[in-house]
């Protein structure tokens, strides 16, 4: 079935087997989105927000739902990284492949579907409030058929020492596969935690992971989110990650895109209360035909907040990059500090990037800047290294690795940082 037909069938199946969700806000949210979807179309390049990213091939494909059994995910874990492993297979939580989540002090976590009964009030209050189903059919589709994903609730004054490693396994061995995970992350007052997201696709067929993450940071919470995109050449990701922040909270989010077919990241945060900080970093190191589109939103709603955004791209082969970053400084957001930069290096004549930083200010007492660059390697720096006996290939790799490390150094987990740096070095030296 094609994408629209597949979603209709998936919704109908869930509506027939509500399993305790009848009459719940959870199901009402799905039903409302399903009704909206009937009046929406999936985006085309005529849509300004999708001007450089054509997803019509994904929309036209047929999809199946495989029944998959995975014996182990050890080979998909990050070497030497201590973590709390949370595994989803084709969008469904796997308790057997995941670490125990029951005995971690101050942490309530598990399958969104399974946790709904015991956490109904807080899930009903937050779910669906950080995304808009009226403007994006992918968001609407995810909401209409959402069934499983990660639910995290970190208690007040709690520090979760180990990162949560959310590993999504997608099986495309028997046919094209679509999964639509929905994650809800709640961080209580003065709490601190780290969440890592990674998708691994099995098989040579096409896959689409249409993922939504809704994140809420209460007063003085410190939230670290890392997104690792190093999937197969036929795997596409539509990733929407929105955060709402309260006073004195800090958000650090790093998105690293290394491989895949079509990758679309829509990352946004709303700074709702004063003295809030948001830091967004992105790195895309691509070759082949990989297409990476990063759309970001920093929404300063109140005064005395600080945001910083840096995205960097290294593009080779026929790969394509897109960056569209928006900073909104609302009328009441005086004393705002907001900085945005997008820098790109093209390694081939066939690689392309389209970049559009945007800054909209309605306040008058602010310090804001934005900019972008697109170029090639610094020939003077390359000559300097070559003059000291370093071969051309290694000299280029050294310069590019240093360029990328402005982003990877923002990853506080050493094992994850080393894993990503190793993949980048392998790509650049080959």
HUTA-V81560 format. One record per backbone hydrogen bond with DSSP energy under -1.0 kcal/mol. NH is the residue of the N-H (numbers start at 0). CO is the residue of the C=O. Records with the same first field share a line. If there is no record, write none. Layout:
NH=CO + CO
This chain:
2=58
5=1
6=2
7=3
8=4
9=5
10=6
11=7
12=8
13=9
14=10
15=11
16=12
20=17
23=20
27=23
28=24
29=25
30=26
31=27
32=28
33=29
34=30
35=31
36=32
38=35
39=36
46=43
49=46
50=47
52=49
58=54
59=55
62=0
63=175
75=72
76=73
80=77
83=162
85=164
87=166
88=91
89=168
91=88
93=86
97=93
98=84
106=103
107=152
109=150
111=148
114=110
118=114
122=118
123=119
124=120
125=121
126=122
128=125
139=135
140=136
141=137
142=138
143=139
144=140
150=109
151=183
152=107
153=185
154=105
156=188
157=154
159=191
163=193
164=83
165=195
166=85
167=197
168=87
169=199
171=201
176=205
178=207
181=147
182=211
183=149
184=213
185=151
186=215
187=153
189=218
190=187
191=157
192=221
194=223
195=163
196=225
197=165
199=167
201=169
204=171
206=233
207=176
208=235
209=178
210=237
211=180
212=239
213=182
214=241
215=184
216=243
217=186
219=246
220=217
221=190
222=249
223=192
224=251
225=194
226=253
227=196
228=255
230=258
234=231
235=206
236=261
237=208
238=263
239=210
240=265
241=212
242=267
243=214
244=269
245=216
247=273
248=245
249=220
250=276
251=222
252=278
253=224
254=280
255=226
256=282
257=228
258=228
260=234
262=290
263=236
264=292
265=238
266=294
267=240
268=296
269=242
270=298
271=244 + 269
274=303
276=248
277=305
278=250
279=307
280=252
281=309
282=254
283=311
284=256
285=313
289=286
290=260
291=319
292=262
293=321
294=264
295=323
296=266
297=325
298=268
299=327
300=270
303=333
305=275
306=336
307=277
308=338
309=279
310=340
311=281
312=342
313=283
314=344
315=285
317=287
318=315
319=289
320=351
321=291
322=353
323=293
325=295
326=357
327=297
328=359
329=299
332=329
333=331
334=364
336=304
337=366
338=306
339=368
340=308
341=370
342=310
343=372
344=312
345=374
346=314
351=318
353=320
355=322
357=324
359=326
361=328
366=335
368=337
372=341
374=343
381=377
382=378
383=379
384=380
385=381
386=382
388=385
389=384
394=390
395=391
396=392
397=393
398=394
399=395
400=396
401=397
402=398
403=399
404=400
406=403
407=403
408=404
409=406
410=407
416=412
417=413
418=414
419=415
420=416
421=417
422=418
423=419
424=420
425=421
426=422
427=423
428=424
429=425
